[in-house]
Amino acid sequence: MSRKIQTLDSDVVVIGGGIAGLWLFNALNKQGYKALLLENASLGGGQTIKSQGIVHGGTKYTLSGNLTKAAECIVGMPDRWRRALAGEDEVDLRDVRTLSEGHYLWSPGDIGSRMTSFFASKALRGRVDQLKKEEDFPAIFKHKGFKGKVYQLNEIVLDIRTVIQALTKGLESRTLKVDWNSDTKVVSANGGIECIEHQLGDETLQIKAKKYIMTAGEGTADLMKLMGISKPEMQLRPLHMVMLKHSHPEPLYAHCLGTKIVPRMTITSHPTEDGQWVWYLGGEIAEDGMSRNPEEQIRVARRELSVLLPWVNLDDAEWATLFVNRAEPKQNKLLRPDAAFIQEAGSTLVTWPTKLALAPNLTDEVGKQLQHSDIEPSGNDGFALPEGVVHPEICQPFWTEALNKNA
């Protein structure tokens, strides 16, 4: 007995519900495109929720003393996000929770980090402000034990889960939970995608689009295999992040300067429902931590924090680690790409934002590609998936599973 087939025609199908896909999905719908988003897990549940939430302007790419291409590409992103947070961009992020209006650089006072901070401030050409009065310091540095310097950056830190909520608000009916191993498959024809078939009860839902856009981060490589696409290749740059939940009342949002071209440690603070904080540690400790097991990584993090912030009592802290893969287009010698990436493969666009902050930039570049392909918005009033489909849920905070596992 043949299955009943229901066809849904769209302008664009976005595949992958991380920050890149969500920002793009939101913007396309605001522009009047019939845009759908397909996600095989939870919205934002991959690299997005495991980011530190920093919308940075390239500061950490200047620690060698040079203004790099990566720093130049990303310098305008904090202001772009601030416009969205103020409701002045087509993507409206007014409901997003800002964790900190400022992100900081701090020097712990040793000679090496003081030299690094000097060269970084020169390279940034006035985009770093040294705070010279203790009264202007973040509360955590207003202690007798602190002997270093503090710089304020043109960067903000956001609660990423609320970003995901804002980007999907009102568009839930255009999102679809899929399983590429069972209920959903790609139908190819003439070197491109003819449609995506999704099993819905006793029916087959055929989703057709003028353009299919992959924004699946680490999952993009597997999707490319499903779609018969061999280029571009993907690279992964792994991190071993550390998190600690504790009751110290003063949050911290800062890069700690060391002697290398990456921050010695980058710390962001995330409030929990029970009134505590989760500090999330990245930077050099996370990159070097790939050679350590979780117990060793926690031991190193304890030692580092006791040296850098000796006045902070973390005796009550719960500790855990988290492995994160940053997915990017392949570069020579696994170098970090400078900007958002997009490449056309027939009816498909393969994309990576490369950094959370560059999600708006990626959307702009996709828009140019759609115009070049003469794909115009066809109007989306009343456009929705049929009743009975499963919509993907918004992910939980990054620490939920890791800390509960250690409880």
C-alpha positions in Angstrom: 0.0 0.0 0.0 1.5 3.3 -1.1 1.8 6.1 1.5 -0.1 9.4 1.0 2.3 12.2 -0.1 1.9 15.8 1.1 4.1 18.4 -0.5 5.2 21.6 1.2 6.9 24.2 -1.1 9.3 26.6 0.6 11.8 29.2 -0.5 14.6 28.1 1.9 15.2 25.2 4.2 17.8 25.8 6.9 19.3 22.6 8.2 20.8 23.0 11.7 19.5 24.9 14.7 22.6 26.4 16.2 23.2 30.2 16.4 24.0 30.4 12.6 20.9 28.6 11.5 18.6 30.3 14.0 19.8 33.9 13.2 19.4 33.1 9.5 16.0 31.4 9.9 14.7 34.4 11.9 16.0 37.0 9.4 14.7 35.2 6.3 11.3 34.9 7.9 11.3 38.6 8.7 12.2 39.3 5.1 9.1 37.4 3.9 10.8 34.1 2.8 9.0 30.9 3.3 11.8 29.5 5.5 11.8 26.3 7.5 14.4 25.1 10.0 15.2 21.4 10.5 17.1 20.2 13.6 17.9 16.6 14.7 18.4 17.3 18.4 17.6 20.4 20.5 17.8 24.0 19.3 21.2 25.4 20.2 22.3 22.2 21.9 25.6 21.8 20.2 28.5 24.3 20.0 26.1 27.2 20.5 25.1 26.5 24.1 28.6 25.4 24.9 30.0 28.8 23.9 30.8 31.4 26.6 28.3 33.8 25.3 30.9 36.5 24.5 30.0 38.7 21.5 33.6 39.7 21.1 35.2 42.3 18.8 38.5 40.6 18.1 40.4 41.5 21.2 41.8 38.0 21.8 43.2 38.0 18.3 45.6 40.9 19.0 47.5 39.4 21.9 50.5 38.8 19.6 50.8 42.6 19.2 49.4 42.6 15.7 46.0 43.6 14.4 45.1 40.4 12.6 42.6 39.9 9.8 40.4 37.9 12.2 40.3 40.9 14.5 39.4 43.3 11.6 36.6 41.0 10.4 34.9 40.8 13.7 35.4 44.3 15.1 31.9 45.6 14.2 30.0 42.6 15.6 29.3 43.8 19.2 27.6 47.0 17.9 25.6 44.9 15.4 24.4 42.7 18.3 23.7 45.7 20.4 21.4 47.1 17.7 19.5 43.8 17.7 19.3 43.9 21.6 17.8 47.4 21.3 15.3 46.3 18.7 17.0 48.3 16.0 17.9 45.3 13.7 15.6 43.1 11.6 16.5 40.4 14.1 14.9 41.5 17.4 16.7 40.4 20.6 15.0 42.7 23.0 14.0 39.7 25.2 17.6 38.5 25.5 19.2 38.6 28.9 22.6 40.4 29.0 24.9 38.9 31.6 27.4 41.7 31.4 27.5 45.0 29.4 31.3 44.8 29.5 33.9 42.1 29.0 37.4 42.7 30.5 41.1 42.0 30.1 43.0 41.6 33.3 46.7 41.4 34.0 47.5 39.4 37.2 50.6 41.6 37.8 53.5 39.5 36.6 56.0 41.0 34.1 55.0 38.7 31.2 51.3 39.5 31.3 52.0 43.2 31.7 54.0 43.2 28.5 51.3 41.3 26.7 48.7 43.8 27.9 50.8 46.7 26.7 51.2 45.3 23.2 47.6 44.3 23.0 46.4 47.8 23.9 48.7 49.2 21.1 47.4 46.8 18.5 43.8 47.6 19.4 44.2 51.2 18.4 42.1 52.7 21.2 39.5 49.9 21.4 40.6 49.0 24.9 40.2 51.3 27.8 42.4 50.8 30.8 40.5 51.3 34.1 42.8 53.4 36.3 40.5 54.0 39.3 39.6 51.0 41.5 36.1 52.3 41.8 35.6 51.5 38.1 36.8 47.9 38.5 34.4 45.0 38.4 33.6 44.1 42.0 35.7 41.0 41.9 38.9 43.0 41.4 38.2 45.5 44.2 40.2 43.5 46.7 43.5 44.1 48.4 44.8 40.8 46.9 44.5 42.2 43.3 47.7 43.9 42.1 47.2 43.9 38.3 45.6 46.0 35.7 42.1 45.9 34.2 41.0 46.9 30.7 37.4 47.2 29.5 36.6 45.9 26.0 33.8 46.8 23.6 32.3 43.3 24.1 29.1 42.0 25.8 28.2 38.7 27.3 24.8 37.2 26.7 22.7 34.4 28.2 22.7 32.2 25.1 19.7 30.2 26.0 17.6 33.4 25.9 19.1 34.2 22.5 17.8 30.9 21.2 14.4 31.6 22.7 14.3 35.1 21.1 15.3 33.8 17.7 12.6 31.1 17.6 9.8 33.2 19.2 6.7 33.1 17.0 8.3 30.8 14.5 7.9 27.5 16.3 5.4 26.3 13.6 8.2 26.5 11.0 10.6 24.3 12.9 10.8 20.5 12.5 12.5 17.8 14.6 14.1 15.2 12.3 16.0 12.0 12.5 18.2 11.4 9.5 18.6 7.8 10.4 14.9 6.9 10.5 12.1 9.4 9.7 13.8 11.8 7.4 15.8 11.4 4.2 17.3 13.4 1.4 16.1 12.7 -2.1 18.8 13.7 -4.7 18.4 14.3 -8.4 20.7 15.7 -11.1 23.5 16.4 -8.7 21.3 18.4 -6.3 18.5 18.0 -3.8 15.1 17.2 -5.2 13.3 17.3 -1.8 13.5 16.2 1.8 11.1 13.4 2.8 9.8 13.3 6.4 7.6 10.5 7.6 4.5 11.9 9.4 2.3 9.1 10.6 0.9 7.3 7.6 1.9 10.1 5.3 5.1 11.3 3.7 5.8 15.0 3.9 7.8 16.1 0.9 9.6 19.4 1.7 10.8 21.2 -1.4 12.9 24.4 -1.5 14.7 26.6 -3.9 17.8 26.6 -1.6 18.9 24.2 1.1 21.4 25.8 3.6 23.5 23.8 5.9 24.2 25.4 9.3 24.7 22.3 11.3 28.2 23.0 12.7 29.9 19.7 13.6 27.0 17.8 12.0 27.6 19.3 8.6 30.2 16.7 7.5 27.6 13.9 8.0 24.9 15.9 6.2 27.2 16.5 3.3 27.7 12.7 2.9 23.9 12.2 2.9 23.6 14.8 0.2 26.5 13.6 -1.9 28.6 16.7 -1.4 32.4 16.3 -1.0 33.6 19.9 -0.8 34.3 21.9 1.3 36.0 19.8 3.9 35.5 20.4 7.6 38.0 20.7 10.5 37.5 20.4 14.2 39.4 22.3 16.8 38.7 20.7 20.2 38.5 22.3 23.6 38.4 20.9 27.1 36.3 23.4 29.0 36.0 23.6 32.8 33.0 24.6 34.8 32.5 25.2 38.6 29.4 25.9 40.4 29.8 27.9 43.6 28.4 30.6 46.0 30.9 33.4 45.6 28.7 36.4 45.0 30.9 38.3 42.5 30.7 37.3 38.8 33.6 37.5 36.5 33.6 38.2 32.8 37.2 38.6 31.6 40.3 37.3 29.7 43.3 36.8 31.9 46.4 37.9 30.0 49.5 35.6 30.0 52.5 35.3 27.8 51.0 33.5 24.8 48.9 34.8 22.0 45.7 33.3 23.5 44.3 34.3 26.9 45.7 32.4 29.8 42.1 31.9 30.9 38.8 33.3 29.8 36.1 33.2 32.5 32.4 33.9 32.1 29.7 33.6 34.9 26.3 32.1 34.4 23.5 32.4 37.1 21.7 29.2 38.2 18.1 28.8 39.4 19.3 28.3 43.0 21.1 31.6 43.2 24.6 30.4 42.6 27.1 30.9 39.8 28.6 28.6 37.2 32.0 29.9 36.2 33.0 28.6 32.7 36.7 28.5 31.9 38.1 28.7 28.4 41.2 30.1 26.7 44.7 28.5 27.0 43.6 26.1 29.7 40.9 24.7 27.4 43.2 24.3 24.4 46.0 22.7 26.4 43.5 20.7 28.3 43.0 18.3 25.4 46.1 16.4 26.6 44.6 16.0 30.1 41.8 13.8 31.5 38.9 15.5 33.4 40.5 14.9 36.8 43.8 16.4 35.7 42.1 19.3 34.0 40.1 20.2 37.2 43.3 19.9 39.2 45.1 22.4 36.8 42.0 24.8 36.9 42.0 24.7 40.8 45.7 25.6 40.9 45.4 28.4 38.3 42.4 30.0 40.0 44.2 29.9 43.4 47.1 31.8 41.8 45.1 34.3 39.7 42.3 35.0 42.2 43.7 34.0 45.7 41.1 36.0 47.6 38.2 34.0 46.1 37.1 31.1 48.3 36.0 28.2 46.1 36.0 25.5 48.8 32.3 24.8 48.1 32.6 24.5 44.4 31.3 21.6 42.3 33.6 20.9 39.4 33.1 19.3 36.0 34.6 19.5 32.5 33.1 19.6 29.0 34.6 18.7 25.6 33.6 21.0 22.8 34.5 20.8 19.1 34.6 24.0 17.2 33.6 23.1 13.6 35.0 25.1 10.8 36.0 24.9 7.1 39.3 23.1 6.7 42.4 25.4 6.7 46.0 24.8 6.1 47.7 23.5 9.3 44.3 23.7 11.1 44.6 27.4 11.4 41.6 29.4 12.7 39.5 30.9 9.8 39.1 34.6 9.8 35.5 35.1 8.8 32.2 33.5 8.3 32.3 30.9 5.5 29.8 30.0 2.8 30.2 27.9 -0.3 27.6 26.9 -3.0 27.2 23.3 -4.0 24.3 23.1 -6.5 21.1 23.8 -4.7 22.9 23.7 -1.4 24.9 26.3 0.6 27.4 24.9 3.0 28.2 27.4 5.8 30.0 27.8 9.1 29.9 31.1 11.1 33.2 30.1 12.7 32.4 32.2 15.7 29.1 33.0 17.6 29.6 36.7 17.1 29.7 36.3 13.3 26.2 34.8 12.9 24.8 38.2 11.6 27.6 38.4 9.1 26.9 34.9 7.8 23.2 35.8 7.4 24.3 38.9 5.3 26.4 36.7 3.1 23.7 34.1 2.5 21.3 37.0 1.6 23.8 38.0 -1.1 23.9 34.5 -2.4 20.1 34.3 -2.6 19.9 37.5 -4.5 22.6 36.3 -6.9 20.5 33.1 -7.5 17.4 35.3 -8.0 15.6 33.7 -5.1 13.2 36.3 -3.8 10.8 36.2 -0.8 7.5 34.8 -2.0 5.5 35.9 1.1 5.0 33.8 4.2 1.7 34.9 5.8 0.1 31.7 7.2 3.0 29.6 6.2 3.6 26.6 8.6 4.3 23.0 8.8 1.3 20.7 9.0 -0.2 19.8 12.3 1.2 16.7 14.0 4.9 17.3 13.3 7.3 17.4 16.2 9.0 20.7 16.9 12.6 20.7 18.4 12.9 21.9 22.0 15.3 24.5 23.2 18.4 23.1 24.8 19.2 23.1 28.5 22.1 25.2 30.0 25.5 23.7 29.2 26.2 22.7 32.8 22.9 20.8 33.5 24.1 17.4 32.5 27.8 17.7 33.4 27.2 18.9 37.0 24.3 16.6 37.6 26.5 13.7 36.5 28.9 14.6 39.3 26.2 15.2 41.9 
